């Protein structure tokens, strides 16, 4: 089974972005726009979403020195909290990944109340397909109370209805981190790190691209070993 590839994303109320709408992503996607239009915010939003899933909400926000500094600035939601169930103004991330046999949709909403940040709602929907037809659908949903509930369908018929799973840990995502770890990586080329020596990975196993680009040469050489045609395509694109 191939690794899932990011097909599209949507971000709301993160840094310069109020609503990105659905952004479709291909094998190579180029973002073009004026300064301050949200190009960097889109990439940083996806990286933040990934960090929350893998490491938790508190640790993900350390990069930004706090949630307040990345919550979109012109929001009424910074005033006293809205009624339960009203998600307008929340920071939202949505992602769609696909491989040869399944589609993964992940959504998360984050907000702050009384100086506490928390995951307000979260969904991970995995749809398994065969010959273009839906064979099975799993829905894992976290509600505003932090309860994780599992819905499961096979051939469009429910197998288990509203199966209570567990209370989700505060600040921790219920989304499967492995799908995120395999499906996408980020690089932000930092010139100050380009000349610094980086320990090489000489043991077996895939090389994961460092966020600062410090091991990009080793990463590209690893691709060359695996697939020379793909490596040639990268060079041609660059």
FENBEL-V479619 format. One record per backbone hydrogen bond with DSSP energy under -0.5 kcal/mol. CO is the residue of the C=O (numbers start at 1). NH is the residue of the N-H. E is the energy in kcal/mol with one decimal. If there is no record, write none. Layout:
# FENBEL-V479619
CO & NH & E
CO & NH & E
This chain:
# FENBEL-V479619
5 & 98 & -2.1
7 & 25 & -3.5
8 & 96 & -2.3
9 & 23 & -3.3
10 & 94 & -2.0
11 & 20 & -2.8
12 & 92 & -2.1
13 & 72 & -1.4
14 & 17 & -2.6
16 & 18 & -0.6
17 & 14 & -1.4
18 & 13 & -0.9
21 & 23 & -0.5
22 & 24 & -0.6
23 & 9 & -1.9
30 & 32 & -0.5
34 & 37 & -1.9
38 & 42 & -1.9
39 & 43 & -1.4
40 & 44 & -3.0
41 & 45 & -2.3
42 & 46 & -1.9
43 & 47 & -2.3
44 & 48 & -2.2
45 & 49 & -2.5
46 & 50 & -2.4
47 & 51 & -2.2
48 & 52 & -2.4
49 & 53 & -2.1
50 & 54 & -2.4
51 & 55 & -3.2
51 & 56 & -0.7
52 & 56 & -1.5
52 & 173 & -0.6
56 & 60 & -1.9
57 & 61 & -1.6
58 & 62 & -0.7
59 & 62 & -0.8
59 & 63 & -0.6
60 & 63 & -0.6
61 & 64 & -0.7
61 & 66 & -2.1
62 & 65 & -1.3
66 & 69 & -1.1
67 & 70 & -1.7
67 & 71 & -1.3
70 & 15 & -3.7
73 & 75 & -0.9
75 & 78 & -1.1
76 & 79 & -2.3
83 & 86 & -2.0
85 & 87 & -0.9
87 & 90 & -1.8
91 & 110 & -2.9
92 & 12 & -2.3
93 & 108 & -2.4
94 & 10 & -2.1
95 & 106 & -2.6
96 & 7 & -3.3
96 & 8 & -1.3
97 & 104 & -3.0
98 & 5 & -2.8
101 & 129 & -2.7
102 & 99 & -2.3
103 & 127 & -2.9
104 & 97 & -3.2
105 & 125 & -3.0
106 & 95 & -2.6
107 & 123 & -2.5
108 & 93 & -2.5
109 & 120 & -2.5
109 & 121 & -1.2
110 & 91 & -2.7
111 & 118 & -2.3
113 & 116 & -1.8
116 & 113 & -2.8
118 & 111 & -2.0
118 & 120 & -0.7
121 & 109 & -2.6
122 & 142 & -3.2
123 & 107 & -2.5
124 & 126 & -0.5
124 & 140 & -2.3
125 & 105 & -2.7
125 & 127 & -0.5
126 & 128 & -0.6
126 & 138 & -2.7
127 & 103 & -2.4
128 & 135 & -2.9
128 & 136 & -1.6
130 & 133 & -1.8
133 & 130 & -2.6
135 & 155 & -1.5
136 & 128 & -3.0
137 & 153 & -2.9
138 & 126 & -2.6
139 & 141 & -0.6
139 & 151 & -3.1
140 & 124 & -2.0
141 & 143 & -0.5
141 & 149 & -3.0
142 & 122 & -1.7
143 & 146 & -2.1
146 & 168 & -3.4
147 & 143 & -2.2
147 & 149 & -0.6
148 & 165 & -2.6
148 & 166 & -1.1
149 & 141 & -2.8
149 & 151 & -0.5
150 & 163 & -2.0
151 & 139 & -3.3
152 & 159 & -2.8
152 & 160 & -1.1
153 & 137 & -2.8
154 & 157 & -1.8
157 & 154 & -2.9
160 & 152 & -1.6
160 & 162 & -0.5
162 & 164 & -0.7
163 & 150 & -3.2
166 & 148 & -2.8
166 & 168 & -0.5
169 & 172 & -2.1
171 & 57 & -3.2
175 & 177 & -0.6
176 & 179 & -0.5
176 & 180 & -0.9
177 & 181 & -2.6
178 & 182 & -2.2
179 & 183 & -1.8
180 & 184 & -1.4
183 & 6 & -0.6
189 & 191 & -0.6
190 & 193 & -1.9
190 & 194 & -0.6
191 & 194 & -1.1
191 & 195 & -0.5
193 & 196 & -0.8
200 & 202 & -0.8
206 & 208 & -0.5
210 & 213 & -1.8
211 & 188 & -3.5
212 & 190 & -1.4
213 & 216 & -1.6
215 & 219 & -2.4
216 & 220 & -2.5
217 & 221 & -2.2
218 & 222 & -1.9
219 & 223 & -1.8
220 & 224 & -2.3
221 & 225 & -1.8
222 & 226 & -1.7
223 & 227 & -3.3
227 & 231 & -2.1
228 & 232 & -2.5
229 & 233 & -2.0
230 & 234 & -2.1
231 & 235 & -2.2
232 & 236 & -2.2
233 & 237 & -2.2
234 & 238 & -2.5
